Amino acid sequence: MRLFGFSLLRNGVKYDYSFHESLTSLSGITEKIYLALGEGEDNTEEVLQQYDFLHIISTVWDHNIRKSGLILSQQTNIALDALRKDFDQEPGTWGVYLQADEVINEEDYEKMKRDIAYANEHGYDAVRFRYLHFWSSHNKIAIDFQWYPQEIRAVRLKSSIKSCLDAQGFEGFKKVYDSDAFIYHYGHARSDEGYEEKYKEFHKWWHTSEKAIARSKRKFEKRTSERTLKLLPYFGTHPSLMKKRIEEANDVFEQAPVKAVYILADKSLFSDEFIAKINAEQVHWVTEGNYKKAPKDQLVILRPGFWQKLRYKSEVPLKTHSDLARPWTVETILTLKLAEKDIGLKKI
């Protein structure tokens, strides 16, 4: 099995995309990355010259394509078609896709490769990954219904799969494997200046009139404001590549360890690796018989009963609010419940 990357980019510097982190993380599991690079108004092309893992395809975005964000799938397919032209006759060859504000956590590299290998061996033509959508901060995730909980990001090259609509997902697949590895989406956690600049431009690729652009922008801002979004604190791990960005934003890359935490859950449900990440000097696993002795502000209950829900409140659901969402794994649920107590995970 061979893995190649593909992506698209335009004005990456101007709009403060995390394209360095995105492309570098993608290079961690792929041999080479095919990038459709649109002609822009900044020095993105110059910056990209440092990467020897890139195959750059220079493009010009067609300003006549101003409906539903179709320019994004058109550009994505340019990169995918170029990749297929070189490698689609090789059996077991896959393309792994990231957008410029999506990053892979190196902790998921082996899991992603194992899952794509499984999909390759068992007749799947696509792999769908889970998502963490960061909003306004690198320490908050959005879980409302409008945020996609998982998307296809790996496709078998010898297939008819194509990027569609605004390149959020793909069409033409026949059999999809669902992975528990995450894609980290940072598009709404970038610098204020870059974010504002990007969204001034963003709506032009969905609408043809200035009135429609303004109306869409107001609607988007209302729908995704702090008041209407359902946010959860997040102090799980981030890709190491994001450390500088997160710290420059004055957000927390890794929480300081707490003295102790008490967890009411079956310890056997969690991997040794996950348990080692819990950033507490002491981790106590308690039972239904003795959990009431634990300090309330240090107690985390994985699956509370009716009365426990009333006394030990938590905002963490079993999955995101999207009707398409799969239930989170127990490790994801515990990560988010720990974050409610300001307890994070650490890199190991």
C-alpha positions in Angstrom: 0.0 0.0 0.0 1.2 3.5 -0.9 -0.1 6.8 0.5 0.0 10.2 -1.3 -1.4 13.5 -0.2 -3.4 16.1 -2.1 -4.7 19.5 -1.2 -5.5 23.0 -2.5 -4.4 26.4 -1.4 -4.6 30.1 -2.4 -3.5 33.2 -0.4 -2.4 31.0 2.5 -0.2 33.7 4.1 -2.8 36.5 3.5 -5.6 34.6 5.2 -3.4 33.1 7.9 -4.1 29.5 7.0 -2.3 26.9 9.1 -1.0 25.5 5.8 2.5 24.9 7.1 1.2 22.7 9.9 -1.4 21.1 7.6 1.0 20.1 4.8 3.8 19.1 7.2 1.4 16.9 9.2 0.2 15.3 6.0 3.7 14.6 4.9 4.1 12.5 8.0 2.0 9.7 6.5 2.4 10.2 2.8 5.2 9.9 0.2 4.5 13.1 -1.7 1.7 15.8 -1.7 0.0 17.1 -4.8 -1.0 20.7 -4.2 -3.3 22.8 -6.5 -1.9 26.2 -5.8 -4.1 29.1 -7.0 -2.5 32.4 -8.1 -2.9 34.8 -5.3 -1.9 38.2 -3.9 0.8 37.2 -1.4 4.0 35.2 -1.1 2.5 31.8 -0.4 4.3 30.3 -3.5 7.6 31.6 -2.3 7.1 30.1 1.2 6.2 26.7 -0.3 9.6 26.4 -2.0 11.1 25.1 1.3 9.0 21.8 1.1 10.6 19.0 -0.9 7.6 16.8 -0.4 5.4 19.0 -2.6 4.4 18.6 -6.2 2.9 22.0 -7.0 0.3 22.4 -9.8 -0.1 26.1 -10.6 -3.7 27.1 -11.2 -5.9 30.2 -11.7 -9.2 30.3 -10.0 -12.1 31.0 -12.3 -14.1 33.9 -11.0 -17.1 32.8 -13.0 -17.5 29.8 -10.7 -19.4 31.7 -7.9 -22.0 29.2 -6.7 -22.0 26.9 -3.6 -18.2 27.0 -3.2 -17.8 24.8 -6.3 -14.4 26.4 -7.0 -13.0 24.5 -4.0 -14.0 21.1 -5.2 -12.9 22.0 -8.8 -9.4 22.9 -7.4 -9.3 19.8 -5.2 -10.1 17.6 -8.2 -7.2 19.2 -10.1 -4.8 17.9 -7.5 -6.6 14.5 -7.3 -6.6 14.1 -11.1 -2.9 14.9 -11.3 -2.2 12.3 -8.6 -4.3 9.7 -10.4 -2.6 10.4 -13.7 0.7 9.4 -12.1 -0.4 6.6 -9.8 -3.9 5.2 -10.3 -2.7 2.1 -12.1 -0.8 1.0 -9.0 -3.0 -1.3 -6.9 -3.3 -0.4 -3.3 -2.5 3.3 -3.8 -4.5 5.9 -1.8 -4.8 9.6 -1.7 -5.1 11.4 1.7 -6.7 14.8 1.6 -6.5 17.8 3.9 -7.6 21.3 3.6 -5.3 24.1 4.6 -6.8 24.6 8.0 -6.9 20.9 8.9 -4.1 19.2 10.7 -3.3 15.6 11.7 -2.1 14.9 15.3 1.0 12.8 15.1 -0.5 10.6 17.8 -2.9 9.4 15.2 -0.4 8.5 12.4 -0.2 4.8 13.1 -4.0 4.5 13.7 -4.7 6.3 10.4 -2.2 4.1 8.5 -3.6 0.9 10.1 -7.2 1.9 9.2 -6.4 2.8 5.6 -4.5 -0.5 5.3 -7.5 -2.4 6.7 -9.8 -0.5 4.2 -7.4 -1.4 1.4 -7.4 -5.1 2.3 -11.1 -5.4 2.8 -12.5 -3.8 -0.3 -13.3 -0.3 0.9 -12.7 2.6 -1.4 -12.8 5.5 1.2 -12.0 6.1 4.8 -14.0 8.6 7.0 -12.3 10.3 10.0 -13.7 12.1 13.0 -13.5 15.9 13.4 -12.7 18.3 16.2 -13.8 21.8 15.2 -12.1 24.6 17.2 -14.0 27.8 17.6 -12.5 31.2 18.5 -10.0 29.4 20.7 -7.8 26.4 20.6 -9.4 25.3 23.9 -13.0 25.2 22.7 -14.7 22.9 20.3 -18.1 23.4 18.6 -20.5 20.5 18.6 -23.7 22.0 17.1 -25.7 20.2 14.4 -24.2 22.3 11.6 -20.6 21.0 12.3 -19.8 17.9 10.4 -18.8 15.1 12.8 -16.8 13.1 10.3 -15.8 13.3 6.7 -14.0 11.2 4.0 -10.3 12.2 3.9 -8.7 9.1 2.3 -9.8 7.7 -1.1 -8.6 4.7 -3.2 -7.1 6.2 -6.3 -8.4 3.4 -8.5 -12.0 4.5 -8.1 -14.5 7.1 -9.5 -14.5 9.2 -6.3 -14.4 12.9 -6.7 -14.5 16.0 -4.5 -17.9 17.6 -4.6 -19.7 20.9 -3.8 -17.5 23.1 -1.5 -15.0 20.3 -1.0 -16.2 19.4 2.4 -16.6 15.8 1.2 -16.5 13.4 -1.7 -19.0 11.6 -4.0 -18.8 8.4 -6.0 -17.7 6.1 -3.2 -19.2 2.6 -2.7 -17.9 1.4 0.6 -16.7 3.6 3.5 -14.6 2.6 6.5 -15.1 4.7 9.7 -11.9 5.4 11.6 -11.7 6.8 15.1 -8.7 8.9 14.2 -9.4 12.7 14.3 -8.8 15.6 11.9 -8.2 18.8 13.8 -10.0 21.7 12.1 -8.5 25.1 13.1 -10.1 27.4 10.5 -12.2 29.3 13.1 -9.4 29.6 15.6 -6.9 31.7 13.5 -5.8 35.3 14.1 -8.7 37.8 14.1 -7.1 39.7 11.2 -6.6 36.6 9.0 -10.0 35.3 9.9 -11.8 38.6 8.9 -9.8 38.8 5.7 -10.6 35.3 4.7 -14.4 35.7 5.3 -14.5 38.8 3.2 -13.2 36.7 0.4 -14.9 33.5 1.3 -18.5 34.5 0.5 -17.6 35.6 -3.0 -17.3 32.0 -4.1 -20.8 31.2 -3.0 -22.8 34.1 -4.5 -22.7 36.3 -7.6 -24.1 39.6 -6.2 -22.8 41.9 -3.5 -26.2 41.9 -1.8 -26.2 38.2 -1.6 -22.6 38.2 -0.3 -23.6 40.6 2.5 -26.7 38.7 3.4 -24.8 35.4 3.5 -22.1 36.9 5.7 -24.7 38.2 8.2 -26.4 34.9 8.3 -23.2 33.0 8.8 -22.1 35.3 11.6 -25.4 35.0 13.4 -25.5 31.2 13.0 -21.9 30.8 14.3 -21.8 33.5 17.1 -20.7 32.6 20.6 -24.4 33.0 21.7 -25.8 30.4 19.4 -22.9 28.0 19.3 -22.7 25.0 21.7 -19.1 24.9 22.8 -17.2 22.5 25.1 -13.8 23.1 26.7 -11.0 21.1 25.2 -7.7 20.3 26.9 -6.8 17.2 25.1 -3.6 17.0 23.1 -3.0 19.0 19.9 -0.6 18.2 17.0 2.9 19.2 18.1 3.1 21.3 14.9 0.5 23.6 16.4 2.4 24.5 19.6 3.8 27.8 18.4 0.5 29.0 16.9 -1.5 28.1 20.0 0.9 29.8 22.4 1.1 32.9 20.2 -2.7 33.1 20.4 -2.3 33.0 24.2 -4.2 29.7 24.3 -3.2 26.6 26.3 -1.2 24.0 24.4 -0.8 21.7 27.5 -2.5 22.2 30.9 -0.4 22.2 34.1 -0.8 19.0 36.0 -3.4 18.9 38.8 -2.8 17.2 42.1 -5.5 14.5 41.8 -8.5 13.4 39.9 -11.1 10.7 40.8 -12.7 8.8 37.9 -15.8 6.7 38.2 -15.4 4.4 35.2 -14.2 0.9 34.3 -10.4 1.4 34.0 -10.2 -1.6 31.6 -12.1 0.4 28.9 -9.1 2.7 28.4 -5.7 2.0 26.9 -2.6 2.2 29.0 -1.4 5.0 26.6 -4.5 7.1 27.2 -4.3 6.6 31.0 -0.7 7.8 31.0 -1.8 11.0 29.3 -4.1 12.1 32.1 -2.3 15.2 33.4 -2.7 14.6 37.1 -0.1 13.6 39.8 -2.6 11.1 41.1 -5.3 9.3 39.2 -7.8 7.4 41.4 -10.3 5.0 39.8 -13.3 4.8 42.1 -16.4 2.6 42.1 -20.1 3.0 42.7 -19.4 2.0 46.3 -16.9 4.7 47.2 -17.1 7.6 44.7 -19.0 9.8 47.1 -15.9 10.1 49.2 -14.1 11.9 46.4 -14.0 15.7 46.3 -16.9 16.8 44.0 -14.7 19.2 42.1 -12.2 16.5 41.3 -14.7 13.7 40.4 -15.4 12.7 36.8 -18.2 10.3 36.1 -18.0 8.6 32.7 -21.6 7.4 32.5 -23.7 9.0 35.2 -27.0 7.6 36.3 -30.1 9.7 36.7 -29.4 11.0 40.2 -25.7 11.4 39.5 -26.6 13.7 36.5 -28.5 16.0 38.9 -25.8 16.2 41.5 -22.7 16.1 39.2 -23.7 18.1 36.2 -21.8 17.8 32.9 -22.5 19.3 29.5 -20.7 16.6 27.6 -23.1 14.5 25.4 -22.4 11.1 24.0 -21.8 12.5 20.5 -22.0 15.8 18.6 -25.5 17.2 17.9 -25.4 16.3 14.2 -27.9 13.7 13.2 -25.0 12.1 11.2 -22.7 11.8 14.2 -21.4 8.5 15.5 -21.2 8.1 19.3 -17.8 9.3 20.6 -15.4 6.7 22.0 -15.2 6.4 25.8 -11.7 8.0 25.6 -13.1 11.1 23.8 -15.9 11.4 26.3 -13.5 11.2 29.2 -11.2 13.7 27.6 -14.0 16.3 27.4 -15.3 15.5 30.9 -11.8 16.0 32.3 -11.6 19.4 30.4 -14.8 20.5 32.3 -12.6 20.2 35.5 -9.7 22.0 33.8 -7.8 18.7 33.6 -5.9 18.1 30.3 -4.0 15.4 28.6 -0.3 15.5 28.1 2.0 14.5 25.3 3.9 11.3 26.1 
